[in-house]
Amino acid sequence: MRQPLWAPSVDAIARSRMDAFRLHVNRHCGVSLDDYHQLHDWSIRERAAFWQALADFFAVTFSAPAIQVLDEGPAMPDSRWFSGATLNYAAHLLRRHDQQPALISVSEAGVREQLSFADLNAHVAGLQRSFDEAGVEAGDRVAAILPNSWQAIVAMLAASSLGAVWSSCSPDFGALGIIDRFGQIEPKVLIACSDYHYAGKSIDLTDRLSEVLRQLPSVERLILVPGPAVPSRLPDCSQPVDHWTDFYQPGGTPQFRALPFDHPLYILYSSGTTGAPKCIVHGSGGVLLQHLKELGLHTDLKADDRLFYYTTCGWMMWNWLASGLAVGATLVLYDGSPFHPSDTRLIDLIDAEQINVFGVSARYLAALEKAGVQPARSHRLDSLRSILSTGSPLSPDSFDYVYRDIKDDLRLSSISGGTDIVSCFALGNPLLPVWRGELQGPGLGMAVEIWNEAGQRVLGEKGELVCTRHFPSMPLGFWNDSDGSRYRAAYFERFPGVWAQGDYAEQSEHGGLVIHGRSDAVLNPGGVRIGTAEIYRQVERIEAVMESVAIGQQWQGDVRVVLFVLLRDGVELDEALQQRIRSEIRQHATPRHVPARILAVKDIPRTRSGKIVELAVRNVVHGQPVKNTEALANPEALDHFRHRVELEQ
């Protein structure tokens, strides 16, 4: 009989914030909920009561109270939350004013900077004054091209304190990728780094910034944040250029503008691999409540804990990480390569900074295992109690690796959501066990189900991950989509009135979830739907294979599975290795999963947040254009697939 990999003790459950919230609900809402499953069911049935209870539990401060918690329309997305209420997102992240560390910023080169909550408030207050003097008003867009540093957090908080809308890219974006995003939202102020450091190299951004600014006439001012090696020249632009250290002086107390619950807070972007990136607008109140729930309850993050997530400012996990300040936690920020100068660079941070919650991508954990890293033997890890993983499905073998080679007494939380909701549909839970290969379950207030193609709920079968009820962190819409048609087409066209996330998934007997890949990348040989993650899990168990990407190729009136593999240096894709790959897939999946062709490539294309882009590969193989290669971290990788003309033989 299968056993969970980890289960919470009775004492741990009693100490958790999730159980404290259950008791809070019982006391204040006149119910008797005995466990998480009952709590989750109640949070779906009584959504208005649930979200109000959550706001009360975390002492969310409304400048004006809500007239109505939920004004529900006839179908999604036509609903409004906390109508009439006003608040400020930044105010909740800056409620602490003490000397406890708020931000610990570490660079790849080892430079460490620390800001207390008192320091953070002073920096935000100073930058806020300068923004105000520069004419930044509520609704203006403040855009940034910055590394994951303390300056990015300060700038975001100063902008949102005034009601400006924040949007950011990481400095590794190319000029066209930045213009594709910021050109749509027309920012008033651009904050950018002059250079950045990655994998032992310093990259000068001067020419890139010059090109970007020529294409962004809305920008009235450039604020330049110095990097590790300050360039000798300024960008060639017509806009005034201010240096970060000259633009403002820290000091004083920040002021917070009272804003409607659904006032725009962030603009995030779809990956844009099939066209121009969609500009997804997220509201202040919805983001605050959802992140308080996910960080405070599901992650069990407490004041004085230390939270780390390996991310860039161009990925939604940066926005999620920032909200850790709202529960009083310390954020550990890292900028640079996760494997430079050694494979244990991030693991070293756990001990050095006493990190309690350590967040990374599934790809990172798989790479650690492939590199033979065994932190349980080389590091103390006494502070570490939870590992979070997202970006792609976490394989069952990676679950084994974490508990075998990292730490056997921690909660491994595979989490899944997206930029679309800047949060999660399913994630960890301190009250539930961890089962191999499964996300622990849906988040509170999230009516997550698995539907078949006919729109019927299925249990124990694969299908579409949907959310059947409205929730506060649904986007306000897309920028420049006045009638909402593009927004509705993106999420509600498949099943009218129901959010379709685009994930191919199934619900387990434990109530957990298994993600099998993106729905639009599902393979369909012989009319049978196969999730790509089902193939990757088997292939990447093989030591010789570093990574893989599978597509369905149109072939003789049907679809055949073609698998591309990235092999270890010095390994050849000979007949024996091909047979081993096929055998592994046939044995642990099904014969239908076995690829018709297996081909070696030198690289696998990914988005800048690390996600494999099956659709781009599929387009290349079929001779179709890839509309926006600027969205890729390594667009040159597509050339390896363009040259595989032997596919047709």
N, C-alpha and C positions, 0 to 999 in steps of 0.2 A: 504493500500500500504506500502510495506517495506521501511524503512528509514535507512540510514547508521548510524552506531554507533558513527562515528566521521567524520567530514569533515574539510579540511583546510579553513581558512579565506582567503579572497582576499589578505590581507596584508601579511599573512604567506606565501602564494604562492610567492608573489613578493620578499620576503626576503630569499627564499630558494635557495640553491646552484643549485638545479635541474633546476629551472627557469632561473637562471643566465647562466647555461650551454646552455639552449635552445636559449637564446638570443645570446650567443657566437657563436653557430652553425649558426644561421641566418646571423650574421655579416660576419663570415669568410668563410662560405661554400656556399654562394649565394643561400640560400633557405629561405622560409617563412613558418616556422612551428609554428602553433598556440597553440598547447597543447601537453600533454605528448604522447597521442596516435599517433599523427603525428610524434613526435620525435622518438618514438620507431619504427614505421614503417620505417622511414628514416635510423635508426641505423642498421636495417636488410638489407635494399636494398643497402646501401652504407657503407658496413662494414669498408673498408679501410679508408674512409673519417671520419667515426665516431671514430674509435680508435685513429686516428691521432689527431682529434679535442680534444678528451679526454686527450691525452698526453699533448697537448698544453695548455689546460685549467688548468691542475694541474702543469704546468711548469716542466714536467718530463725532467731531464737532461740526454741527451745522450752524452757519450764521443765521439762516432762516430755516425753520422746519418744513418738512414736506407737507403739502396739502393732501397728497395721495401717494402712498408708497408704490403701487403698481396700477397704472392706467392701461389696462390690457386691450389691445386692438383685436380685430376679428381673427388675425393670423399673423405669425411672424413675417416680417420684422416690425409690424405696426403696434408697438407698445412703448410706453414711457415709464421710467423709474424715478421715484422721488420727485414728482412734479412740484415745482415751487421751492424746492430746497436749494440752498447755496452753501458752498464750502470752498476750500482751497486744498488741492492735493499737496503742494509743497509744505503747507503748514503742518500737515500730519507727519511728514518726514523729518520735520525740524522741531518736534515737540521737546526733545531733550536739549538741554543747554549746558550740560556738565562737562567734566574733563574726560569722561569715558571716550575711548577711540571710536570715531564714527567711520573714518576711511583710513585704510592702510593701503597705500599704492606702491606696488613693487614693479620695477621694470625688468626686462630680460637681462640687462647688464648688472642688476643687483641694487640699483638705486632705490632706496626706501624712503617714502614720505608719509607722515601720519598727521591727520587732522582729528582733533577731538570734536565732540558735538558743539562745544563752545566756539572752536575755530571755524567749524563748518557754517554755523549761523553767522559769524562775523564776515566770512567771505561772501556768503549769499547776500547779506545786507549791503555790502560794498558794491558788488556787481549789480545788484538790483537798482541802486541809486544811479549808477552809470548808464544802465539800460534805460531807465526812466528819463534821464537827461538827454539820451540819444533819440528819444521819441518812440521807444518801443511801447506799444499799447496792447490791450487785450485783443486777441484775434490775430495779431501780427505773427508771422512765422520767423522763428530763430532756428537757423540750420547750422549743423556742425559737421566738420570732417576731423575727427579726433580719435586718438587712441583711447584705450580703456584706462583712463587716468582720473585723478581727483578733480582736475579742471572740468572734465565733462560732466561730472555729477553736480558741481557747483553751478555751472552754466545752465544746466537743465532746471535746477531748482530756482535759480534767479529768474529765468524766463517764465516758468509756470507760476511763480508767486505773483507775477503781474498779469497773468492770463494769456501770455504769449503761447504759441503752439510750438512745441519742440519737435525737431526732426533731425536725425543724424545718420551719417555714413562712416564707415571705418576708412582710414587713410589708404588702404590697399585697393580701394575702388579706382578704376580708371576714370579719366575725365568724362568720357561719354556716359558711363554708368552714373556718375554724380549728376550730370546735366539732365539725364533721363528722369531722375528723381526730383531734384530740387527745381528744375526748370518748370515742372508742373505746379509747384506750390508757391513759387515766387517769394522767397524769403526776403525780409528786410535787412537782417543782420546775418553774416556768415562768420562763424568761429572756426578756425582751422589751425592745424599744426604746421609748422614750417618744414618739419622733417620727422621721420620716425625710424625705429630700429626694429629689425626682424631677422632672426636666424643669423645673428652676428654681423648684419649689414645695416648701414645707415642709408636711408632713401630720402633724397631731397625732393620736396613737393613743389618747389617754386614754379617750375614751368607748368605743372599740372594745374596749380591754382590760377595761374595767369589765363590758361585756356578756359577754365571753369568760369571765372569772373567775367570774361568777355561774353559768355553766353547767358549770364544771369544779370540782366540790367536792373532787376528789382532790388538787388543788394545795394544798400546805401553805405554800408560800413563793413570792413573786414577787420576782425580781431585775430591777431596772430599769436598762437601759443608756441613758445620756443620748444624745440625738440632737443634730443641729446647732442646734436651737432648743428648749431645755428648756422643756416646758410649765409653767405656773404652778401646776398642781394635780396631785394624785396620782389614780390610778384609784380608783373607788368600789368597794372590795372588802373582804371580811372577813379575807382572808389578810394576814399580815405582809408589808410591802414593804421591801426592802433596795435601796439604791443600789449599783450595780456597784463604784464606787470605795471604798465603805465595807464591802462584804461580804467582801472579802479583801485581803490585802497580798501582793504578789509576793515571792518569796524561797525559798531552799532548793532541794532536789532532789526531783522527783516520785517517788513510789513506784508500782509497777505490780502489780496483783493478777493472779496467774496464773489464767487462765480456760480452760475447755474450748475446743477448736478451733471448735466450733459454738455457742459462747455468743453470744446476740444482741448485735449491735453497733448496728444501725440499724433504725428503722422508717420506710419510705418509703411513698408513697401512689400508687395509680393516679389517673388524672386525674379520675375520678368523674363524667364527663359522662353516664353512663347509670344512675347511682344513687349510693349512698353510696360514698366512696372505699374501696378495698381497702387494708388495712394490711399491707404486705409486709415480713416480718421477714428481715433479712440477718445472717449469722454473721460473727464476727470473722476467723477464719482464712481463710475463703473469699474475703472481700473483700480481705484483705491480699495473698494470693497472686495473685488475679486482677489487682489493680491494679498490683502489682509487675511482672507480666508485661506488662500493657498500656502502662504508663508507661515502665518500664525497657527493655523489648525493642521493642515495636511503635512506641512514640513516640521511642525512643532518647534518653530523658531521662537526663541525667547530673547528678552532684553539681555544684553551682555554676551549672547552667543556670537560666534564669528562665522559669517557666511561667505563662501567663495563660489563663483561660477566662472569657468573659462569661457569668455565671450568677447565679442567686439561690440563697438557702438552701432554696428550695422545689423545686429541680430536682436530679436525681441527679448532674448534672455538678459540683455543688458538692462532693459526697462524693468524686467521682472526682478533682477538683482537689486536695482536701486530702491525698490519698495521695501527691501529688508530694513531700511532705516525707520519705516513706519512702526515696526515692532520694537525699536530700540536696539537693534543688532548692529554689530560692527561689520562693515563690508571690506573684504580683502580683494583688492583689484590687482590684476596682473595684465601686463601688456608685453607681447612678444611671442616667440615660438614656444609651444609647450614641450619641445624636445631639445631645447638648446640651453646650455651647452651639453646636457645629458638627458637621457630618457626619463630621469626621475626629477626633472626640474619642478614640476607641479607637486609631486609627492613630497619633495623637500619642503615646500611651502606649508604643508599641513603641520609638520612638526615645528617649523620656524615660527609660524604665526598662530599656532594652537587653533586650527580651524576645526569647527564642529560639524558643519554641513559643507560638503565638497561636491560641486556640480561640474560635470564635464559632458562630452558627447559620447554616444555609443561607439563611434569610430575611435575615439581616444582610448577607451578601455580595451577595444580589440587590438589596437596598435601596441599597447603595453604588454598584452599577453603574447603577441607575436614576437615582441622584443625580448621575451623571457624575464621581464621585470617582476620581482617578487617582494613587494614592499613589506609584507609580514615578516620577512627575514632581515630587512635592511633598515627599517624605520620603526619608531615607537608607536605612532598613531594613537596615542592614549586619549587625545582630545576628540578624535573622529567618531561620530555616532551615526552619520548618515551620508550616503553617496547618492546623488541625483544624476540621472542620465537622460538625455533627449537628443533630438536632431535626426534620429532614425531609430528603427526598432532595435532594442537591445536583445541580442541573441541569447538563447538558453545557455550556451557555452560561456558567455560573458558573465552571466549570473554565477556559474560555477567558479569562474576565475576570481571574481571578487571575494567570494566566501572562502576559497581555498588559498589564494595568494595575496590578498590585501588584508582583510580582517574578517573573522568569523562571527563577530558580535556587533553587527551594525544593521541598519535598515537600508536596503538597496531599493531606491524608488525610481523605476523607469516611468517617465512622465511624457504625456503627449497632448498637444494642443496646437498652437500655431500663432503666427503673426496676425492671422485673421481675427483672433480674439485676444491677443497679447496675454494669453494665459493658457490654462489646461482644460481639457475635457476629462482626462483620467490621469491619476497621479498617485503619490504615496499616501499612507495613512498610518498613524502611530497606534491605532487600535487593531489593525489587521495583520495577519501573517504575510510573509513574502513567499510566493510560489515561483518556482523556476520558470522563467520565460514570460511571466505575466506582469502587467501593470496591476497594482493592488485594487483599483476600482475607480468608478466615476467620482468626480468631486461633488461636494455638497451643492445642492441647487442646480445641478446639471442633469437634465433628463436624457441621459445617453442611452441609446438603444442600437441594436444591429438589425438592419432591414435587408430583405432580399430585393430583387429588382422589381418585384410587384408592389413594393411598399408595405410589406408585411413584416412584423417583428419575428426574428428567429433566435433561437437559443441553441448553442452548441454547433452552429453553422456559420460559415463565413458570409460576410455581406458588407453593406455600407454602414459606416459609423454615422449616426445622425443624432441630433439633439432636438427633441420634440417640443420644448417649452422655452420661452424667452428668458434671457438672463442679462444682468446689467452690463457686462463687458462686451456684449455684441457691438460691432462698430456702429458709429453714428452714420456711416456711409462711406463712399469714396469721394475724394476731392474732385471737384468739377464734374459731378454726376448729379445734376440738379433734380432730375426726376427719379433718381434711384434705380434706373433700369439696369445699369451695369452691376450694381450691388445685388439686386434681386437675382439677376442671371447667374452670378457667381456662386450663390449659396442656396437659392430657393427654387431653381428651375427644375432640378431633378425630382424633388418631392414638394409640391406647392405647400407653403406654410410651414415647412420643416427644414431646419438647417442641415445640409449635407456637407460634411467636412471634407470629403474626398479621400478618406482613408478606408482601406479594405481590412476588415477586422472581424474578430469573433469574441463572444463572451464565454468565459470558462465556467465550469461547474462550481467554482469558488466565488463567482461574481466578479472575477478579475477580467481583464481585457488583454487580448493578444493582437498586435498590429501586424498585418502581413504586407504592408506597403501601400503606396498610393493607388487609388482606384484607377486613375488615368494611365497608370503603368502596368495594370494587371494584364497578364498574358492570357491568351484565349485559344490554345491549341485544341482543335477538335470540338470547340464550343464549351470547353471546361475552363472556368476562371481559376487562375493561379496567381497568387501574390508573389512579387519578386523576392520579398524577404524570406519566403519559404525556401527559395533556392540558395540565397546568400548564406543562410544559417548552416547549410550543409557544406557548401563549397569552402567557406572560410574556416572550417574545422581542419582543413588540410594544411599542413605546415608550409608547403611550397607556395601556397596562394596567399598573397597579401590582401587583395580586394577583388571584387568582381562586379560586373553589371550585366543584367540579363534583359533582353528585349524580345518582343514577338515580331518576326519578319513575315510579311506577306509572301506566301510561297505556294505555287501550284493550286490556287483556289482555297488555301487554308492558311493557317498561321503555324510557323515552326519556331521553337525556342532557340535563340542563339545566345551563347554565353561568352562574354569577354572576360579574361582573367589577367590581373596584374600579378606577376610572379616575383619571387625573391630574386635578388641578383644572382646570376650564374645558373639559374634553373631554366631548363628548356621544356617546352610543352611537347613532349614526345608522346607516343601512343600509350605507353604505360601510365603516364600521369593522366591523360585523357580518360583512360579506362577507370582509373581510381576515382576521378571526379564523378564520372557517370555512376559508378557503383555506389559511392557515398550518397548521391542524390536519390538513386533508386531504392536503396535500403532504408533511408531515413525520411524520405518524402513519398513519392509515388512514381511509377514509370512515366506518367504524363509530365512530370517535372524535368525529366532527363533531356538536356539540350540536344538538338539535332547537330549543331556545330559548336565547337569550342575553339576560341581564337585568343591568342595572347596579344596584349597591347602594352604600350609603354607607360600609359597614364590613364586615369579615369576621370572624366570631367565632373566637377562639383560646383555647387553654388558657393557663395562666399561664407555661408554659414555651415558648409560642410556636407550638404545633402547631394547624393548622387542624382544626376539629371538623366534618367532613363529616356525621357521624351526627346531630349536633344540628340541622344545617340540614335534613337529610333528614326528620327527625321533624317539624320546624316546617312544612315544605312539605306533608307529608301530614296535618297537623292533629293530630299526636301530641304528647304532652307531652315536654319536656326535663326530666329528673328532677332534675338538680342544676346549676342555672345558677351556683351559687357556685364551681364549678370553672373558670369562664371568666374570663379577664382583662377581657373586654368584653361582658358578657351583653346589654347594650342593643343590640348589633349584631344580635341575632336578630329584633328588631322590624322591621328592613328586609325580612326574608324573610316575616314574618307578613303584611305588607301587600301581598305580591305575589300578590293573588288572581287576577290575569290569567293565571296559570299554567293555570287551568282552562279558559281560553277557546281 
